[in-house]
Amino acid sequence: MAGDLIAPTQDGKAKLVYILYLAGVVVPLTPVIGVVMAYLDRAEAQPWVASHHTFQIRTFWLSWLFAFIAFVLSFVAIGMLLFPVILVWYIIRCVKGLDAASQGKAIPDPGSWLFG
């Protein structure tokens, strides 16, 4: 039990990254910590956990890409409408991934642009 707190299992690491991503809605630095963890653990993870790490890494970079596009478009007003859509997309991806990790399931399509 105490060992789990010190060295989490592989599925625990995937869950922790999702939690860090969700915490990033309030504390902006936590997704950066999460993506670094996903990059470091992906190579040696079991295939189903590696699918989560690939999904997490894509979630991080796609959210930055979408936020940049929304920022650029905010100069013509439509971008301001995109920020809440991006936030909902981000939260849905994290919650669906966390649910799948909790059930011990792989992400069916970690390369997806939508929800895996």
C-alpha positions, 0 to 999 in steps of 0.5 A: 500500500505505501509502496504505491504512494512512492512508486505508482503502477503503470496504470497509476501513472496514466491516471496521474497524468490525466489528473494533472491535466484536469488540474491544469484547468486551475493550475497551468503548470500541471499539464506540463508536468503530466506531458513530461511524465507521459513522454518518460513512461511511454517507451517502457509501458505496457501497450495498453498504458502506452496508448494512454500516454500517446493519447495524453501527449496528443491531447497536450499538443493539440490543446496548445495548437487549438488555443493558438488558433483560437488566439489568432482568431480572437482578433476577429472575434470568433476565437473568443467563442472557440476557447470554451469549446476547446476547454470542453474538448480537453475535459472530455478527453481527460475524463474519457481517458481516465475512465478507460485507464480506471477500467484497464482498457486501452484507448481505441484510437490514440491518434484521434483528433476528437475523443479517442 
